[in-house]
Amino acid sequence: KDVDLKVPKNVPSNVVLSVIREFQDYSLRLTGRTPLGSDLLGVAYESMVGATFRGELGSYFTPRNIADFMVRLLDIRKGKLMDPACGSGGLLTAANRYVKSIGEDESSLEFYGNDLNPRMVQAAKLNFLMNALDALKILHGDGL
């Protein structure tokens, strides 16, 4: 079945094909969108890139349950959300899941990320692409 992919113009086609090959054995239709944060897509993503990035230069994935708790506690529904040390973008994608789970218009919240490690920036951009977020809003720099 043909799928219409929304890929930013600056993402090379070989990167898109590589991502598709990596995910061909996962059922993305099973990705949960519950308030509890059941996100099979995110789990699959972290399992594939986790060994590559975990612990590098002090970079660690925030546990999914902690990220989900933080966004529920903050109850952010509208505006702009910036993570100055976003790593793989886990907190931002948790906020995106939360906004969807409460039935809020997805365009009511803009997500921005920044990280010092260029490899984590690439990981966050990939995570954003997988979650249909604008990967151009992930920047490289010292946000702290």
N, C-alpha and C positions, 0 to 999 in steps of 0.2 A: 504494500500500500504506500502510495506517495505521501510524503510529509512535507509541509511548507515550513522550512527552518528560517527563523529570523536571526541572521548572523550579521554582526556589525561588519562594515566594509573593510575594516583594517585587519580582520582575522583571516589569515591565509587558509586557502582551501585544504592544504595538507594537514593543518591543525584540526579542522573540522572533521576530516576523514579519520584522523587518528582517534579523536574522541568517540566517534561513532563506532569504530572498531573495538575500542575498550569496553563500550557499554552494550555491545550487541548481545551479550549473554544475560543482561539484566532486564527485567520487565519494568519499564518506567511507568506503566499504567498502574502499578501497585503502589506507587509513591503516595504515602498517606498525607493528608492535610487536616490533621486533628489538632485540637488545642494542646494535646499532650506532646506534640512534636514528632509523631511517628513519621519519619522521613527516610524511606528506603533508598532514595536517590542520594541523599546526603551520606548515609551509612556506606553505600557502595563507593562513593567518591572518596571518603576518608580512608576506607580500607585499601584503595588503590594508591593513593598518594601519601598516606600516612607514614609509611616506612621511609619515604624519600625526604619528607620535611620535618617530621617529629624530632624535636630537640636541636635542630640546626640553629645555631646562633641564638639559643635560648627561646626558640619558637615552639610553642605547644598548642595543640588544639584545645579550645575550651570545651569541656564535656557538654554534650548536647543538652542534657537535663539542666545544667547550669545556665546555658545560653537561653533556653526556653523559659526558665524561671525568671531570669533577668528581664526579658521582654514582657512577660506577663506582669511583673511587679511594676515596671515603668508604664505599661499600658499606653504606649505611643501609638497614636492613630493617624495623625496628620503632620505634615511639615517635612523637615529634612533630618535625617539621622546620619551622623558621621562617626565612624570608628577610626581614630587616629593611628591605631596599631592593629589593623584588622586581621593580620595573618591570612588565613585561608577564607576569611569572610563569613565564618560561622555565626557570629552574633548578628550580622546583617541579614543573613538568610533566615535565621530564626525569627527575626522581626518581620520579615516578609511572610513567613508561614503564619505568624500570629495575626497579622493584618488580614490575611485571607481567611483564617479560621473564625474571626469574629464578624465576617461579612462586610468589612470595610472596603470601600473602593480602592483597588490596588494602586491607582494613580494618586491617592491622597498622601502617600509617603514616598519621599525620594531617599535613596540609599547611596552613601558615599563612603569609600574606604581608602586607607592609606597605609603603607607599610614600608619599613626601611629595607627589608630584604627583597631584592628583585624577584627571587624565585617564589616567595610567598605572594607577591603581587600577581605573578602569573597564575598561581594556584587560585587566588581570589577571583581573578578574571574568569577563569574556567568555571569556578563555582557559580559566579554570577550568570554566565552563559547557560549553565545547566538549570538555573532557576528562573530563566527568562528575565533577568535584570540587565541593566545597561553596564556592560563591562568597561566602558569608557569612563565610568565614575570611580574606578579604582586607580589610584595614583601611587607612584613610587616617591618616597621621601621620608624625612624624619618628622613624624607627627607628634612626637613626645618632646 
